[in-house]
Amino acid sequence: MDSTAAHGTAVAGADEARLREARPSRNRELGARGEALAAGYLEGLGFRILDRNWRNRHGELDLVAREGQALVAIEVKTRSGTGYGGPLEAITARKSARLRRLLLDWARAHEAHAPLLRVDAIGIVLRRGEAPRIEHLRGIS
């Protein structure tokens, strides 16, 4: 193999590594924007946000809120497009059940009492030059 070919391969590998490193940062930024939009949307509906990005050894809750007497965990999924499907398609029954368990953990850790526990999901599509599209599903679990 000549040195030019070897150098070209090394450069291509370095470019791929930089792209892999940049992607999680962009995904985190997109997720943070989506969670901020979701919190504002929910507050506009009368929800009171109690916690953001709460985690324990079992996982993470994006948002925890009160709506009337209900204590609600909200899973937020944000996408920059729908090429891989809508954002809410990523929430499986297994994930929904885990979110419910996490909400119970949150309630115990914060000594929060509520007659109703609920898990909601918010899907947000953020496309350049367009208003965010927000879809809110109540009671997925």
C-alpha positions in Angstrom: 0.0 0.0 0.0 1.4 3.4 -0.8 1.7 6.2 1.8 -1.0 8.3 0.1 -3.6 5.5 0.3 -2.7 4.8 3.9 -2.8 8.6 4.8 -6.2 8.8 3.0 -7.6 6.0 5.1 -6.3 7.5 8.3 -7.9 10.9 7.4 -11.2 9.2 6.6 -11.1 7.3 9.9 -10.4 10.6 11.8 -13.3 12.3 10.1 -15.6 9.5 11.0 -14.4 9.6 14.6 -15.1 13.4 14.7 -18.6 12.9 13.3 -19.3 10.2 15.9 -18.2 12.5 18.7 -20.2 15.5 17.3 -23.4 13.5 16.9 -24.1 12.8 20.6 -23.5 16.4 21.4 -26.0 17.5 18.6 -28.5 14.8 19.9 -28.1 16.1 23.4 -28.7 19.7 22.3 -31.7 18.6 20.2 -33.1 16.7 23.2 -32.5 19.7 25.6 -34.3 22.0 23.2 -37.2 19.6 22.9 -37.5 19.2 26.7 -37.5 23.0 27.2 -40.3 23.3 24.5 -42.2 20.5 26.1 -42.0 22.1 29.6 -43.2 25.4 28.2 -46.0 23.7 26.3 -47.1 21.8 29.5 -47.0 24.9 31.6 -49.2 26.6 29.1 -51.7 23.8 29.7 -51.6 24.4 33.4 -49.1 21.7 34.4 -46.6 22.5 37.2 -43.1 21.2 36.4 -41.6 19.6 39.5 -38.4 18.1 38.2 -36.3 17.7 35.0 -33.9 14.9 34.0 -34.3 13.0 37.3 -32.4 9.8 37.4 -31.7 6.8 39.5 -30.1 3.5 38.9 -33.1 2.3 36.9 -33.2 5.2 34.4 -34.3 8.7 33.8 -37.5 10.8 33.8 -37.3 13.7 31.4 -40.0 15.7 33.2 -42.1 15.2 36.3 -45.2 17.5 36.7 -48.5 17.9 38.5 -51.7 18.3 36.6 -54.5 18.8 39.1 -54.4 15.8 41.4 -52.2 13.7 39.0 -48.5 13.2 39.3 -47.2 12.8 35.7 -44.0 11.6 34.3 -43.5 12.9 30.8 -41.2 11.2 28.2 -40.0 13.7 25.6 -38.8 12.5 22.2 -37.4 15.1 19.8 -36.4 14.5 16.2 -35.1 16.8 13.5 -37.3 15.0 10.9 -39.4 11.9 10.4 -37.1 10.0 8.1 -36.7 7.3 10.7 -40.4 7.5 11.9 -42.2 9.8 14.2 -40.6 10.6 17.6 -43.4 8.8 19.6 -42.7 5.5 17.7 -39.6 5.1 19.8 -41.6 4.6 22.9 -42.3 0.9 23.4 -44.6 -0.8 25.9 -41.5 -1.9 27.8 -40.2 1.7 28.0 -43.7 2.9 29.1 -43.7 0.3 31.9 -40.2 1.3 33.0 -41.3 5.0 33.1 -44.2 4.1 35.4 -41.8 2.3 37.8 -39.5 5.3 37.7 -42.4 7.6 38.5 -43.1 5.4 41.6 -39.4 5.7 42.6 -39.6 9.5 42.1 -42.7 9.8 44.3 -41.1 7.7 47.0 -37.9 9.7 46.9 -39.7 13.0 47.1 -42.4 11.8 49.5 -45.0 12.9 47.0 -48.5 11.7 47.3 -51.1 11.8 44.5 -54.3 9.9 44.0 -53.4 9.4 40.3 -50.0 8.5 38.7 -49.8 8.9 34.9 -47.2 8.6 32.2 -47.5 11.0 29.2 -45.4 11.3 26.1 -44.6 14.3 24.0 -43.1 14.0 20.5 -41.6 17.0 18.9 -40.3 17.5 15.4 -37.9 20.4 14.9 -37.2 21.3 11.3 -35.2 24.3 10.2 -37.4 27.2 9.2 -40.6 25.6 10.5 -42.5 26.0 13.8 -42.0 23.0 16.1 -44.7 20.3 15.8 -45.7 19.0 19.2 -47.8 15.9 19.8 -49.0 15.0 23.3 -50.3 11.6 24.3 -51.8 11.4 27.8 -51.8 8.2 29.8 -49.6 5.9 27.8 -49.1 3.7 30.8 
